[in-house]
């Protein structure tokens, strides 16, 4: 995005009034900060503020990555001391906020972060990393303080089916740069009646969640727990920000508590399944889900994002090496891919920080039914790929939105084609939701019985291969067929339209 001329900026009239904006001082405030956080930053104000940052800093470039449903620009702030994404010695980080429009503090914290990062004392960070910061993914929802986007869709449940322009824009950027580290910034709302009846509520300023899907390499998941978590927690604590692991479920003794979802339809796991250090940060929302305690909420989110950047900058070489190794094809293509999973206990108990409604004080609850481990309950031997029928345009469009690699297909003696027949529909529990799962019959078919010209071949031996298998296999509890748009795929006695290509070795 072209930088505005300084003269034009000096003549403009804005909410920032007489604040100085010279590159030397760089002491202007975010829109919400200028009003002492009595109101959130509106879309137009945010855009103007970003342009002012752009003008004042040589390390910042602003790029439009797409538009919302209602036509608002989606802006990405690229921080780099060189040409963004080209220096292979530097690790690439993506942080985005406000997928949910009624979670305002992520956007406000991201604007505070941008304001902080252009200061000279933070220039050292960009010797080791390039940062792409998207303060607001859902501007249409934000303007209404509504969770969903302009189409009424929950963006953080859209990363698999990818029907929404905002989510498509995110993944195009991810695919372009293949970030090694990502953070998706949200808010949680702990004031519900179920927990109030229990007498307590979660009461941490910030919750952090890591990768949980079992196809994400253990080396990445252990590094997050053993190295990043202690640093992140200590940094936040030093800033007066209470923090804990993101642990939904409960209330205790009524239902189990776990780490966050392994579903790949959200921002964190959809990047994580591509062998990425991926995080979700959940700040505590206000009682009114708008401006209540907004200053503290915004600064807490800011410190959480800054903690991640500082750790990554200090440990960039080690983290790059882990990701580079795990993105090698032989490490991506695990022989067994989980289709159904469950949360299991490991014998540990969770110390859960809470607020007591009876004493009006902070407290700790010991959670006995704590299930921090995700294990597969149904797996499949890795197929070679899938044949997608060209007649099913919705499936073809979906595959191309994801950018899967497509290759020419040629039968040989080591491959076989398998038809899947939906014989029965059952149901299973998925994180306390009931979803339909089919039983299938698999029938080997002769290549001469189909016209291969009527299909495209998508191999599983690619970076997105585990996502492809998870999405396409009909018995996957995270698959396309569990969404209303693709429910037609799961009809009793019907032939599944996608043909599985397997090895017969």
Secondary structure, DSSP 8 states (H G I E B T S, - for coil): -----HHHHHH---TTTT----TTT-----HHHHTTTSS---HHHHHHHHHHHHHH-SSEEEEEEEE-TTS-EEEEEEE-SSSTTT-TTSEEEEEEE-SSTT-HHHHHHHHHHHHHHTSGGGGGGGGTEEEEEES-S-HHHHHHT-SS-TTS--GGG-TTT--SHHHHHHHHHHHHH--SEEEEEEEE----HHHHHHTEEE--SEEEE----TTS-HHHHHHIIIIIHHHHHHHHHHTT--EEE---B--TTTS-EESS---TTSHHHHHHTTT-EEEEEEEE--TTSSSTTHHHHHHHHHHHHHHHHHHHHHTHHHHHHHHHHHTSHHHHS-SEEEEEEEEE--S--EEEEEEETTTTEEEEEEESSEE-EEEEEEEEE--SEEEEETT-HHHHHHHHHHT--EE-----TTEEEEEEEEEEEEEEEETTEEEEEEEEEEEEE-GGGS-GGGEEEEESSSTTHHHHHHHH-TT-TTSGGGSGGGGGG--TT-B-SSEEEEE--
